Protein backbone atom coordinates (compact mmCIF):
# COMPACT_ATOMS: atom_id res chain seq x y z
CA UNK A 1 0.00 0.00 0.00
CA UNK A 2 1.32 3.44 -0.95
CA UNK A 3 1.74 5.91 1.90
CA UNK A 4 1.13 9.58 1.20
CA UNK A 5 2.76 12.46 3.02
CA UNK A 6 0.66 15.36 4.21
CA UNK A 7 1.98 17.41 1.27
CA UNK A 8 0.82 14.81 -1.28
CA UNK A 9 -2.55 14.50 0.42
CA UNK A 10 -2.96 18.30 0.41
CA UNK A 11 -2.02 18.44 -3.28
CA UNK A 12 -4.67 15.81 -4.10
CA UNK A 13 -7.28 17.71 -2.09
CA UNK A 14 -6.30 20.95 -3.82
CA UNK A 15 -6.80 19.33 -7.23
CA UNK A 16 -10.12 17.83 -6.17
CA UNK A 17 -11.27 21.21 -4.82
CA UNK A 18 -10.03 22.93 -7.98
CA UNK A 19 -12.15 20.74 -10.26
CA UNK A 20 -15.18 20.81 -7.96
CA UNK A 21 -15.13 24.60 -7.71
CA UNK A 22 -14.30 25.54 -11.31
CA UNK A 23 -16.54 25.07 -14.30
CA UNK A 24 -15.02 25.04 -17.73
CA UNK A 25 -14.25 22.94 -20.75
CA UNK A 26 -11.79 20.08 -20.93
CA UNK A 27 -9.98 18.60 -23.90
CA UNK A 28 -8.40 15.14 -23.71
CA UNK A 29 -5.83 14.42 -26.40
CA UNK A 30 -4.59 10.92 -27.21
CA UNK A 31 -2.65 9.30 -30.03
CA UNK A 32 -2.69 5.83 -31.53
CA UNK A 33 0.41 3.62 -31.77
CA UNK A 34 1.46 5.42 -34.96
CA UNK A 35 1.17 8.86 -33.35
CA UNK A 36 -2.04 9.95 -35.09
CA UNK A 37 -3.55 12.45 -32.64
CA UNK A 38 -7.17 12.83 -31.58
CA UNK A 39 -8.68 15.47 -29.29
CA UNK A 40 -12.10 15.22 -27.68
CA UNK A 41 -14.15 17.32 -25.30
CA UNK A 42 -14.24 15.68 -21.85
CA UNK A 43 -15.77 16.67 -18.54
CA UNK A 44 -13.72 17.47 -15.47
CA UNK A 45 -11.77 14.44 -14.25
CA UNK A 46 -12.49 12.53 -11.06
CA UNK A 47 -9.63 13.03 -8.59
CA UNK A 48 -8.85 9.83 -6.72
CA UNK A 49 -7.45 9.56 -3.19
CA UNK A 50 -4.13 8.22 -4.47
CA UNK A 51 -3.57 11.32 -6.65
CA UNK A 52 -4.55 9.73 -9.94
CA UNK A 53 -7.30 11.21 -12.06
CA UNK A 54 -9.94 9.17 -13.86
CA UNK A 55 -12.23 9.69 -16.83
CA UNK A 56 -15.31 7.74 -17.83
CA UNK A 57 -15.03 6.66 -21.46
CA UNK A 58 -17.14 4.85 -24.00
CA UNK A 59 -15.99 2.69 -26.88
CA UNK A 60 -14.81 5.57 -29.03
CA UNK A 61 -11.56 6.71 -30.66
CA UNK A 62 -10.11 8.15 -27.43
CA UNK A 63 -10.50 4.81 -25.63
CA UNK A 64 -9.11 2.86 -28.59
CA UNK A 65 -6.09 5.17 -28.69
CA UNK A 66 -5.40 4.81 -24.97
CA UNK A 67 -5.37 1.01 -25.39
CA UNK A 68 -2.57 1.39 -27.95
CA UNK A 69 -0.66 4.29 -26.37
CA UNK A 70 -0.96 5.04 -22.63
CA UNK A 71 0.07 8.71 -22.90
CA UNK A 72 -2.42 11.56 -23.02
CA UNK A 73 -2.75 15.28 -22.38
CA UNK A 74 -5.68 16.99 -20.68
CA UNK A 75 -6.27 20.72 -21.02
CA UNK A 76 -8.83 22.48 -18.81
CA UNK A 77 -9.99 26.01 -19.63
CA UNK A 78 -11.80 27.72 -16.78
CA UNK A 79 -15.12 29.42 -17.49
CA UNK A 80 -14.97 33.22 -17.42
CA UNK A 81 -12.94 36.08 -18.83
CA UNK A 82 -9.39 35.58 -19.96
CA UNK A 83 -7.47 32.36 -20.34
CA UNK A 84 -7.09 30.54 -17.05
CA UNK A 85 -6.76 26.84 -16.52
CA UNK A 86 -4.34 23.95 -16.32
CA UNK A 87 -2.62 21.40 -18.56
CA UNK A 88 -1.77 17.86 -17.51
CA UNK A 89 0.53 15.29 -19.10
CA UNK A 90 -0.82 11.85 -18.21
CA UNK A 91 0.01 8.15 -18.36
CA UNK A 92 -2.69 5.48 -18.10
CA UNK A 93 -2.22 3.16 -15.14
CA UNK A 94 -5.29 0.89 -15.40
CA UNK A 95 -8.97 0.75 -16.23
CA UNK A 96 -12.21 -0.85 -15.04
CA UNK A 97 -15.26 -1.81 -17.09
CA UNK A 98 -18.81 -1.16 -15.85
CA UNK A 99 -17.84 -1.33 -12.17
CA UNK A 100 -19.83 -0.08 -9.18
CA UNK A 101 -17.21 2.67 -8.67
CA UNK A 102 -17.81 3.88 -12.22
CA UNK A 103 -21.55 4.00 -11.57
CA UNK A 104 -21.08 6.07 -8.41
CA UNK A 105 -18.87 8.57 -10.26
CA UNK A 106 -21.23 9.14 -13.19
CA UNK A 107 -22.52 12.70 -13.35
CA UNK A 108 -25.10 12.13 -16.11
CA UNK A 109 -27.47 9.39 -17.18
CA UNK A 110 -29.57 9.00 -20.31
CA UNK A 111 -32.81 7.34 -19.18
CA UNK A 112 -34.60 8.25 -22.41
CA UNK A 113 -31.90 6.68 -24.57
CA UNK A 114 -31.62 2.97 -23.77
CA UNK A 115 -29.02 2.48 -26.54
CA UNK A 116 -26.60 4.87 -24.81
CA UNK A 117 -27.29 3.27 -21.43
CA UNK A 118 -26.52 -0.22 -22.81
CA UNK A 119 -23.02 0.73 -24.04
CA UNK A 120 -19.99 -0.38 -22.04
CA UNK A 121 -18.25 2.31 -20.05
CA UNK A 122 -14.64 2.33 -18.93
CA UNK A 123 -13.22 4.09 -15.90
CA UNK A 124 -9.70 4.92 -17.04
CA UNK A 125 -7.12 5.97 -14.44
CA UNK A 126 -4.13 8.19 -15.16
CA UNK A 127 -1.00 9.17 -13.28
CA UNK A 128 -0.23 12.88 -13.56
CA UNK A 129 3.28 13.13 -14.97
CA UNK A 130 3.35 16.93 -15.21
CA UNK A 131 1.00 19.80 -14.40
CA UNK A 132 1.39 23.17 -16.11
CA UNK A 133 -0.58 26.42 -16.20
CA UNK A 134 -2.82 26.91 -19.22
CA UNK A 135 -0.57 29.64 -20.59
CA UNK A 136 3.16 29.83 -20.13
CA UNK A 137 5.66 27.39 -18.69
C-alpha positions in Angstrom: 0.0 0.0 0.0 1.3 3.4 -0.9 1.7 5.9 1.9 1.1 9.6 1.2 2.8 12.5 3.0 0.7 15.4 4.2 2.0 17.4 1.3 0.8 14.8 -1.3 -2.6 14.5 0.4 -3.0 18.3 0.4 -2.0 18.4 -3.3 -4.7 15.8 -4.1 -7.3 17.7 -2.1 -6.3 21.0 -3.8 -6.8 19.3 -7.2 -10.1 17.8 -6.2 -11.3 21.2 -4.8 -10.0 22.9 -8.0 -12.1 20.7 -10.3 -15.2 20.8 -8.0 -15.1 24.6 -7.7 -14.3 25.5 -11.3 -16.5 25.1 -14.3 -15.0 25.0 -17.7 -14.3 22.9 -20.7 -11.8 20.1 -20.9 -10.0 18.6 -23.9 -8.4 15.1 -23.7 -5.8 14.4 -26.4 -4.6 10.9 -27.2 -2.6 9.3 -30.0 -2.7 5.8 -31.5 0.4 3.6 -31.8 1.5 5.4 -35.0 1.2 8.9 -33.4 -2.0 10.0 -35.1 -3.6 12.4 -32.6 -7.2 12.8 -31.6 -8.7 15.5 -29.3 -12.1 15.2 -27.7 -14.2 17.3 -25.3 -14.2 15.7 -21.8 -15.8 16.7 -18.5 -13.7 17.5 -15.5 -11.8 14.4 -14.2 -12.5 12.5 -11.1 -9.6 13.0 -8.6 -8.9 9.8 -6.7 -7.4 9.6 -3.2 -4.1 8.2 -4.5 -3.6 11.3 -6.7 -4.6 9.7 -9.9 -7.3 11.2 -12.1 -9.9 9.2 -13.9 -12.2 9.7 -16.8 -15.3 7.7 -17.8 -15.0 6.7 -21.5 -17.1 4.9 -24.0 -16.0 2.7 -26.9 -14.8 5.6 -29.0 -11.6 6.7 -30.7 -10.1 8.1 -27.4 -10.5 4.8 -25.6 -9.1 2.9 -28.6 -6.1 5.2 -28.7 -5.4 4.8 -25.0 -5.4 1.0 -25.4 -2.6 1.4 -28.0 -0.7 4.3 -26.4 -1.0 5.0 -22.6 0.1 8.7 -22.9 -2.4 11.6 -23.0 -2.8 15.3 -22.4 -5.7 17.0 -20.7 -6.3 20.7 -21.0 -8.8 22.5 -18.8 -10.0 26.0 -19.6 -11.8 27.7 -16.8 -15.1 29.4 -17.5 -15.0 33.2 -17.4 -12.9 36.1 -18.8 -9.4 35.6 -20.0 -7.5 32.4 -20.3 -7.1 30.5 -17.0 -6.8 26.8 -16.5 -4.3 24.0 -16.3 -2.6 21.4 -18.6 -1.8 17.9 -17.5 0.5 15.3 -19.1 -0.8 11.8 -18.2 0.0 8.1 -18.4 -2.7 5.5 -18.1 -2.2 3.2 -15.1 -5.3 0.9 -15.4 -9.0 0.8 -16.2 -12.2 -0.9 -15.0 -15.3 -1.8 -17.1 -18.8 -1.2 -15.9 -17.8 -1.3 -12.2 -19.8 -0.1 -9.2 -17.2 2.7 -8.7 -17.8 3.9 -12.2 -21.6 4.0 -11.6 -21.1 6.1 -8.4 -18.9 8.6 -10.3 -21.2 9.1 -13.2 -22.5 12.7 -13.4 -25.1 12.1 -16.1 -27.5 9.4 -17.2 -29.6 9.0 -20.3 -32.8 7.3 -19.2 -34.6 8.3 -22.4 -31.9 6.7 -24.6 -31.6 3.0 -23.8 -29.0 2.5 -26.5 -26.6 4.9 -24.8 -27.3 3.3 -21.4 -26.5 -0.2 -22.8 -23.0 0.7 -24.0 -20.0 -0.4 -22.0 -18.3 2.3 -20.1 -14.6 2.3 -18.9 -13.2 4.1 -15.9 -9.7 4.9 -17.0 -7.1 6.0 -14.4 -4.1 8.2 -15.2 -1.0 9.2 -13.3 -0.2 12.9 -13.6 3.3 13.1 -15.0 3.4 16.9 -15.2 1.0 19.8 -14.4 1.4 23.2 -16.1 -0.6 26.4 -16.2 -2.8 26.9 -19.2 -0.6 29.6 -20.6 3.2 29.8 -20.1 5.7 27.4 -18.7 
